[in-house]
Amino acid sequence: MNTKAIVYCDNQFGKMDGKITNGLVRYSKKYEIVGIIDSSKVGMDAGEYLDGIKNGIPIFHDLDDAIERLEERPKYFIYGVAPLEAFLTKEQRKIVFKAIEKGMDIVNGLHEFFTEDEEFMRKAKKYGVKIYDIRKPPAKKDLHLFSGRIFKVNIPIVTILGTDSAVGKRTTSVLLTEALKKEGLNVAFVATGQTGLIQGAKYGIAIDAIIEEFMTGEIENAVMEAYNTEYPDIIIVEGQGALSHPAYLSSCAIIRGARPQAIIVQHPPKRKNIGDFSYMPMPTLESEIELLEVFSRSKVIAITLNHEDMTDEEIEETIIEYEKKFQLPTTDTLKYGCEKLVKKIFKVFPELLKK
């Protein structure tokens, strides 16, 4: 089956609004990513630009450039930008139209649903392509209210939460899931955003698109589906936004719906203001940990770093500082892996050692 995909991320690759693309470059189970469109980084290797390690994914100027240089036209066009406003400009619409006209199926992670747009659907029908709105919620009749079933789960549930949006919570969740699997555990991962679902997560929901009344119930349902289907030893739940963030409710719903027994906090030490709100200062790591522990009645068991704007020396110094200050294992999972996290999870949940 052809799963080749090109990802559009013009002028945003490696930035906060390019987090869908960033995630797909690092990990993609569902699609084979064959190229990125970003006219500001043409000719670079996407993996090398993002993490300093080549992965063979080229960056193209535009769709015409990509199709001309690739051996085979990709089947999928993924819109890999996730701006706060979440709606396309006229020029951006033209770019998606061009992909449709070239016979490519469209994968859309925006809050603007292309399947509800007459112009998009007319073109899709004309050129025989499919459109997938990843964030489009189920019909109201299919949504779930919180039921309390989560209290019957008798295995560890760990959530990766953070101090802001786009700090790497999903990346750490995926890396930790894989690391625990290598230890012989049966691990279920629950995605809570569009990127995780596009990457191919088997369980999850784009929680920020769900009506408030059903948010907690949908998280609970996703966790229960994973629990009842996979019979896992442990469940890792991806976080969204931050509990302290004034614009988002997602963390609240994730904590209430998943009822984690342990929390790992992801933090960007060099970020001064919260994403998309340049006049709002970042919360301190201390305040976020306190808020999370009070609200969840659970414990933060480790800290993970987002190393944006940090040198290797600063990362190492911060790890030492945080471990001394908070008495919690601290790491940068992209640079140093998940060994500290795995060790702490086995310490907090010794029953996993018997698995």
C-alpha positions in Angstrom: 0.0 0.0 0.0 1.3 3.5 -0.9 1.7 5.5 2.2 4.1 8.1 0.8 3.4 11.6 2.0 4.7 15.1 1.5 4.3 17.6 4.4 3.6 21.3 3.9 5.2 23.5 6.4 6.4 26.7 4.6 8.5 29.0 6.8 7.4 27.1 9.9 9.5 23.9 10.0 11.4 23.6 13.3 9.2 26.3 14.9 6.2 26.1 17.3 3.6 26.3 14.5 5.4 23.6 12.6 4.9 21.0 15.4 2.9 18.6 13.2 5.8 18.5 10.7 8.4 18.4 13.4 6.7 15.3 14.9 6.3 13.5 11.6 10.0 14.0 10.7 11.0 12.4 14.0 8.4 9.6 14.0 5.7 8.4 11.6 4.2 4.9 11.8 1.3 5.6 9.4 2.9 7.5 6.6 6.3 7.3 4.8 7.4 10.9 4.9 9.3 11.5 1.6 9.7 15.3 1.8 8.9 18.6 3.5 7.8 21.8 1.8 9.5 24.9 3.3 10.9 27.4 0.9 13.2 28.9 3.6 15.1 25.7 4.0 15.4 24.2 0.5 18.0 21.6 0.0 18.5 20.7 3.7 18.0 17.3 5.3 14.9 17.6 7.6 16.4 15.4 10.3 19.7 17.2 10.3 18.0 20.6 10.5 15.7 19.5 13.3 17.9 17.3 15.5 21.4 17.3 13.9 21.0 13.8 12.6 20.3 13.1 8.9 17.3 11.0 8.1 17.1 11.3 4.3 14.0 13.5 4.2 14.6 16.3 1.8 13.2 19.8 2.0 11.6 21.3 -1.2 10.7 24.8 -2.3 7.1 24.0 -3.2 4.8 21.1 -4.4 5.9 21.4 -8.0 9.6 21.2 -6.9 8.8 18.1 -4.8 6.9 16.2 -7.5 9.6 17.0 -10.1 12.4 15.8 -7.9 10.8 12.8 -6.3 10.8 9.4 -8.1 7.1 8.9 -7.3 4.3 11.3 -6.7 3.3 11.0 -3.0 -0.3 9.7 -2.4 -0.8 12.1 0.6 -0.4 15.8 1.1 -0.3 16.6 4.8 -1.0 20.1 5.9 1.7 20.3 8.6 1.2 23.8 10.1 -0.8 24.3 13.3 -1.2 28.0 13.9 -3.3 29.4 16.7 -5.8 30.9 14.3 -6.2 27.5 12.6 -7.7 28.8 9.4 -6.2 29.0 5.9 -5.5 32.2 4.0 -6.5 32.5 0.4 -3.0 31.7 -0.7 -2.8 28.6 1.6 -6.1 27.4 0.1 -4.6 27.6 -3.3 -1.7 25.4 -2.2 -4.1 22.7 -1.0 -6.2 23.0 -4.1 -3.0 22.4 -6.2 -2.4 19.2 -4.2 -6.0 18.1 -4.9 -5.6 18.8 -8.6 -2.5 16.6 -8.7 -4.6 13.8 -7.3 -3.2 13.7 -3.8 -5.4 12.8 -0.8 -5.4 15.5 1.8 -4.6 15.1 5.5 -5.7 18.1 7.5 -4.9 18.8 11.2 -6.6 22.2 11.4 -9.7 23.2 13.3 -11.0 24.3 9.8 -12.7 21.2 8.4 -12.1 20.8 4.7 -14.9 18.2 4.4 -17.4 21.0 5.4 -16.1 23.4 2.8 -18.1 23.2 -0.5 -15.2 24.3 -2.7 -12.8 21.7 -1.2 -15.4 19.0 -1.6 -16.2 19.9 -5.2 -12.6 19.7 -6.1 -12.0 16.5 -4.2 -14.9 14.9 -6.1 -13.7 16.2 -9.4 -10.2 14.8 -9.0 -11.2 11.7 -7.1 -9.3 12.3 -3.9 -10.1 11.8 -0.3 -9.9 14.4 2.5 -9.2 13.5 6.1 -10.0 16.0 8.8 -8.0 14.6 11.7 -9.4 17.0 14.3 -13.1 16.6 13.3 -14.8 15.2 16.3 -17.3 12.3 16.3 -21.0 13.1 16.0 -22.5 14.1 19.3 -24.4 10.9 19.5 -21.1 9.0 19.5 -19.3 11.2 22.1 -18.8 9.9 25.7 -19.5 11.5 29.0 -17.3 10.6 31.9 -18.5 7.3 33.4 -16.0 6.5 36.2 -14.9 3.3 34.4 -11.3 4.7 34.7 -11.3 3.9 38.4 -11.4 0.2 37.6 -8.1 0.3 35.8 -5.5 -1.6 37.9 -2.3 -0.8 36.0 -0.1 2.3 36.0 -1.1 5.3 33.9 1.5 7.9 33.3 0.9 11.3 31.6 3.5 13.5 30.0 2.4 17.1 30.8 4.2 20.4 30.4 4.6 24.1 31.2 3.4 25.2 27.8 2.2 24.0 24.4 4.6 22.8 21.8 7.3 21.8 24.3 7.8 18.1 23.2 5.2 16.3 25.4 4.2 14.0 22.4 7.8 13.4 21.4 8.7 12.3 25.0 5.6 10.2 25.2 6.5 8.3 22.0 10.1 7.8 23.0 9.2 6.6 26.5 6.6 4.2 25.0 9.3 2.7 22.8 11.8 2.6 25.6 9.4 0.7 27.9 8.6 -1.8 25.1 12.3 -2.5 24.8 12.2 -3.5 28.5 9.7 -6.2 27.6 6.6 -4.4 28.7 3.3 -4.3 26.9 2.8 -0.6 26.6 -0.3 1.3 25.3 0.0 4.8 24.1 -2.9 7.2 24.0 -2.6 10.3 21.8 -4.5 13.4 22.6 -3.7 15.7 19.7 -3.8 15.7 15.9 0.0 15.0 15.4 -0.1 11.8 17.4 -3.1 10.6 15.4 -1.4 11.5 12.1 1.7 9.7 13.2 -0.4 6.6 13.5 -1.4 6.2 17.2 -3.9 3.4 17.5 -5.8 5.1 20.4 -6.7 8.6 21.1 -8.7 11.7 20.3 -7.9 15.3 19.3 -9.1 16.6 22.6 -9.0 20.3 21.8 -11.7 19.9 19.2 -14.2 18.3 21.6 -17.1 20.1 23.3 -16.2 20.8 26.9 -18.9 18.6 28.3 -17.4 15.5 26.6 -13.7 16.2 26.9 -13.1 14.2 30.1 -15.3 11.4 28.9 -13.5 11.1 25.6 -10.1 10.9 27.3 -11.5 8.2 29.7 -12.9 6.3 26.7 -9.7 6.4 24.8 -7.7 5.1 27.8 -10.4 2.4 28.4 -10.3 1.3 24.8 -6.5 0.8 25.0 -6.9 -0.9 28.4 -9.6 -3.4 27.3 -8.1 -4.1 23.9 -4.3 -4.4 24.6 -4.3 -5.7 28.2 -1.2 -3.5 28.7 1.2 -3.4 31.6 1.3 0.4 31.6 -0.5 3.2 29.7 1.3 6.4 28.5 -1.0 9.3 27.9 0.2 12.3 25.9 -0.4 15.8 27.4 -1.7 18.9 25.7 -1.0 22.6 26.5 -0.4 23.2 30.2 -2.7 23.1 33.2 -1.7 26.8 34.0 -2.2 28.0 30.4 -5.1 30.5 30.3 -6.2 29.6 26.8 -6.5 25.8 27.0 -8.6 23.3 28.9 -7.0 20.1 27.5 -4.6 19.3 30.5 -7.6 19.5 32.9 -9.6 17.0 30.8 -6.6 14.7 30.4 -5.9 14.6 34.1 -9.6 14.1 35.0 -10.2 11.5 32.3 -7.0 9.5 32.5 -6.5 9.7 36.3 -2.7 9.2 36.2 -0.8 7.7 39.1 2.3 9.6 38.0 3.2 12.6 35.9 6.3 13.6 33.9 6.7 17.3 33.3 8.3 18.7 30.1 9.8 22.2 30.3 11.7 24.6 28.0 14.1 26.5 30.4 14.9 29.2 27.9 11.4 30.1 26.8 10.4 33.4 28.4 6.7 33.7 27.3 4.0 31.2 26.6 3.4 30.3 23.0 1.3 32.6 20.9 1.0 35.1 23.8 4.2 37.1 23.8 2.9 39.3 26.7 2.4 36.4 29.1 5.4 35.1 31.0 6.0 31.4 31.2 5.1 29.7 34.5 7.9 28.6 36.7 8.6 24.9 36.9 8.0 25.0 40.6 4.5 26.6 40.2 3.5 24.1 37.5 4.6 21.1 39.5 2.7 22.4 42.6 -0.4 23.1 40.5 -0.3 19.6 38.8 0.2 17.8 42.1 -2.6 19.6 43.9 -5.1 19.3 41.0 -4.3 15.7 40.1 -3.6 14.4 43.6 -0.7 12.5 41.9 3.0 13.0 42.0 5.4 14.4 39.4 8.1 11.7 39.2 10.5 13.2 36.6 11.4 16.3 34.5 12.2 16.3 30.8 13.7 19.3 29.0 12.9 21.0 25.7 16.3 22.2 24.6 15.2 25.1 22.4 17.9 27.8 22.3 20.1 25.8 24.7 23.7 24.8 24.1 24.8 21.3 25.1 26.6 22.8 28.1 23.5 24.6 29.2 21.5 21.4 28.9 23.9 19.5 31.1 24.1 22.3 33.7 20.3 22.5 33.8 19.9 18.8 34.4 22.3 18.9 37.3 20.6 22.0 38.7 17.1 20.6 38.4 18.0 17.2 39.9 19.6 19.0 42.9 16.7 21.5 43.3 13.7 19.2 42.7 15.2 15.9 43.7 13.7 14.4 40.6 15.4 12.6 37.7 15.9 15.1 34.8 16.8 14.4 31.2 16.5 15.6 27.6 15.0 12.6 25.9 16.0 13.6 22.4 19.7 13.9 23.4 20.0 11.3 26.2 17.1 8.9 25.7 14.7 7.7 28.4 16.9 5.6 30.7 16.3 7.8 33.7 12.5 7.8 33.1 12.4 4.0 32.7 14.4 3.5 35.9 12.1 5.9 37.8 8.9 4.2 36.5 10.2 0.8 37.7 11.0 2.4 41.1 7.6 4.0 41.4 5.8 0.9 40.1 7.9 -2.1 41.3 5.1 -4.5 40.1 6.3 -3.8 36.6 9.6 -5.6 37.3 7.7 -8.9 37.5 6.2 -8.5 34.0 
